[in-house]
Amino acid sequence: MNGSQGKLSGKNVIIRLEMNVERMTFGEVATAISAAGGDIVAIDIIGTTTETTVRDLTVNVSDGGDVSHITEALGRLSDVKVMHVSDRTFLLHLGGKIAIVPKTPIQNRDDLSRVYTPDVARVCMAIHEDPGKAFTLTIKRNTVAVISDGSAVLGLGNIGPRAAMPVMEGKAMLFKQFAEVDAFPICLETQDTEEIIKVVKEIATAFGGINLEDISSPRCFEIEQRLRQELDIPVFHDDQHGTAVVLYAGLINALKLTGKSIRDIKAVVCGIGAAGVACGKILLSGGIGELVGVDKEGILNADESYENPMKNWFAENTNPRRLKGNLSDALTGADVFIGVSSGGILKREDVLRMAPDPIVFAMANPTPEIPPEEIEDIVAVVATGRSDYPNQINNVLCFPGMFRGALDCRASDINEEMKLAAAEAIASSIGERELNKQYIVPSVFNQNVVPAVRERVIQAAIATKVARRIPRDFR
């Protein structure tokens, strides 16, 4: 980050500057910062010579202030050089956000011989003779690879693997914080489908699960499908299924509030990409009465043919009445709108065409399909993907507990039954007396969610025979 960045109102920023101490007093620097709307709250000396000093100034930028005004004011001082500007977010990312630490310290030669040579050879041979022991004698039992090619980073698009790393590191932090799952970010310098499949298969030995992240559609479908077929560990594309699971959890509770049954409702999914297809699949698995998909081509219809094979699949498995037209046409008489498309495409007039007590999930990020405040008076429930509105559809409610359960029962797959079970667990985390139109999904910090999801996921894995181990608390 540099001084040309935009507004950072109400935040602390760190300004590193070099000043000539022979020709400039610090008082002049402080006066310039104050006049530009900044307040110095801390000073750290980084280095000095007889002529210059390098200092880090922690500056509070007042509400309505602009850090660029401060750096411009400093730039007008001939004997001051602004070296760079950072805020707390950038400082948090210095050196990355995660680290690997040993579970047992090596304090003497005996420790060294047991964790490494020569005693480690006995453990290696035990795994050689019984490969299944890798789940108990290595990190495989509790480690997930977070795989991305950086081709579809939320809100940023195709920014590539290096720029995607901070997102994947953050994902690894969430795995650890919420479910004690060790996760490691792996961003691949390729966007070739076959290469990605090949690389993931070759590194899978070290991991108990694969979390695919921010891979563009339609490539993500084939990558996940092939890896699920060719690996014996669970593969989960969170952009698809995490969104779908939390959406379905929210819908379960929204339907309770409106007194409707999923078997009697009509839902419209807008945006038939990775998340839209997954949302459609989980709704079909849940027994929805009528489902219609809308994309840039309009209402998807089995009478038409589409370039994207997943759109053809969606069209063939939905829209039983062969409706045609646009989003407004699709929404006529609909009970539920599910948006995973783009901001601003849904209008108040469209919502007024829906059935009584409509439910709107406007999940496009960062801008919802419609601002909730525009329709609060005419809907039964509205949810978004944003944290500054009630009812955030956040994948963090799903993937930590999902993988915790899958790892604990050593599942070979994450199937549709496990996803439905996870959604039901998330929904049940809100008691009937708590449930209201502003609270249909629990907070991401609700400590009951991960244990509930884990339990229901393990039960579903055992019932569908993909569990290869029965945890002690289930025996």
Secondary structure, DSSP 8 states (H G I E B T S, - for coil): --TT----TTEEEEEEEEEETTT--HHHHHHHHHHTTEEEEEEEEEEE-SSEEEEEEEEEE-TT--HHHHHHHHHTSTTEEEEEEEEHHHHHTTT-S-----SS---SHHHHHHHSTTTHHHHHHHHHH-GGGHHHHSGGGGEEEEEE-SSSBTTTBS-HHHHHHHHHHHHHHHHHHHH--EEEEEE-S---HHHHHHHHHHHGGG-SEEEE-S--TTHHHHHHHHHHHH-SS-EEEHHHHHHHHHHHHHHHHHHHHHT--GGG-EEEEE--SHHHHHHHHHHHHTT-SEEEEEETTEE--TTS--SSHHHHHHHHHS-TT---S-HHHHHTT-SEEEE-S-TT---HHHHHTS-SS-EEEE--SSS-SS-GGGTTTT-SEEEES-TTSSSB--GGGTHHHHHHHHHHTT-S---HHHHHHHHHHHHHTS-TTT-BTTBSS--TT-TTHHHHHHHHHHHHHHHTT--SS--GGG-
